[in-house]
Each structure stands twice: as C-alpha cells, then as structure tokens.
Amino acid sequence: LRTGMEILQRNEDLPAEDRERLLANLNAELTELGNLVSELVELASDRTSMDEPTSEFTLDAVARSVAERATARSGREIRVSVSDPHPVEGHPAMVERAVGNLVDNALKYGGDAPIDIEVDGTTLHVCDRGPGVADDDKGQVFDRFYRATAARGMSGSGLGLSIVADIAAHHGGRVEVTDREGGGARFTLHLPPRSP
C-alpha cells in the first residue's frame, strides 16, 4: 500500500491506464487488509463469547439463516436439505459464524455451481463443486494462516477455516474435509447432541 501511494505521489504525470491499474491494486490490497482485520476481530470476540451462557438450538435453523444471508450477498444458489435435526447446546452465534465461514469458502473456491448445505442430526455438510482440496492440504487447511497451494494466488488470510475448527472444538465437536462425490469439496461439522 505504501509503495503504491508513493508512486502516485511522486508521479503526477502517470499515464491514466497505469494510474487506474495502480488504484485497482491498492483497492484490492485495502479489501484484503480489511478482511484480515475482520477475521482477527472475530477470532478475538469468539474467545470472549466462549464465557457467555449457552443455549439450545438446531443446526437446520443455523443453516437456513446462513444460506439466506449468503444468497442475498452473493446472488448464488445455496440449497439447504434437512433430515432428522437434533438439538445441540452451545453458542448459536459462534456456530453460525463457523457455518458462514464454510459457506464463504465454498462460494470463493466452488465455482459458479450451487452450494449445498446438508443437515443430518447434529452433523452439517457444506458441499461445493469446485476443484476440491488436494490430499496434501487436507491435514493442514484448518491450521491458522495455512493457505492451500491452489489458493495462494487468491485473496484470504488462512484464518477462516481455523476459526471453524476452534468453534467446533469449543463445542466438543470437530470439522473435516473430504472429496464430494462427483467432484468438489465436502466440509463436515460434527457437533455432539445436547445432553438429556
């Protein structure tokens, strides 16, 4: 950002085409910086939220809320299917953030095809039809700041999936990635059912 601004300041006679390209790059860098700050703030606020009281909720309600917001924001088709939902105990806003991160990831890397959110009991799957996650990256995509080889040229901080993993662990669950049958990635969030 600093270098780009210095070039603009020192070169008042910069050709219009070069100036527009430089401004577009600066705008992209600012967006990336803003996203990183937002993710760091979310990470910090999630730590604070962990001390708040828990409540009972179901993953189908979370899935529908996330799908509605993501569809409105992206204009993409996000389909939700539900079978036999069971209540879980925890922090619904945190779980909604985790599912939102999975859906955002699918929107970013899944091509233009529809995204599927499937809820089965206390398990939620987010499926896309993109290139999927390479076997070498599957064990590390949930690590903080890790960027899969295929994703390194795209925007992102490497925090979104690690936030999902932290939220899942806090709720006594886990998250994993597998290949979607027919191509693409299938991210699965497993949460334990509410204790009777």
Stockholm file with secondary structure:
# STOCKHOLM 1.0

chainA/1-196         LRTGMEILQRNEDLPAEDRERLLANLNAELTELGNLVSELVELASDRTSMDEPTSEFTLDAVARSVAERATARSGREIRVSVSDPHPVEGHPAMVERAVGNLVDNALKYGGDAPIDIEVDGTTLHVCDRGPGVADDDKGQVFDRFYRATAARGMSGSGLGLSIVADIAAHHGGRVEVTDREGGGARFTLHLPPRSP
#=GR chainA/1-196 SS CHHHHHHHHHCTTCCHHHHHHHHHHHHHHHHHHHHHHHHHHHHHHHHHHTTSCCEEEEHHHHHHHHHHHHHHHHCCCEEEEEESCCEEEECHHHHHHHHHHHHHHHHHHSTTSCEEEEEETTEEEEECCSSCCCHHHHTTTTSTTCCCGGGTTSSCCSCHHHHHHHHHHHTTCEEEEEECTTSSEEEEEECCCCCC
#=GC SS_cons         CHHHHHHHHHCTTCCHHHHHHHHHHHHHHHHHHHHHHHHHHHHHHHHHHTTSCCEEEEHHHHHHHHHHHHHHHHCCCEEEEEESCCEEEECHHHHHHHHHHHHHHHHHHSTTSCEEEEEETTEEEEECCSSCCCHHHHTTTTSTTCCCGGGTTSSCCSCHHHHHHHHHHHTTCEEEEEECTTSSEEEEEECCCCCC
//
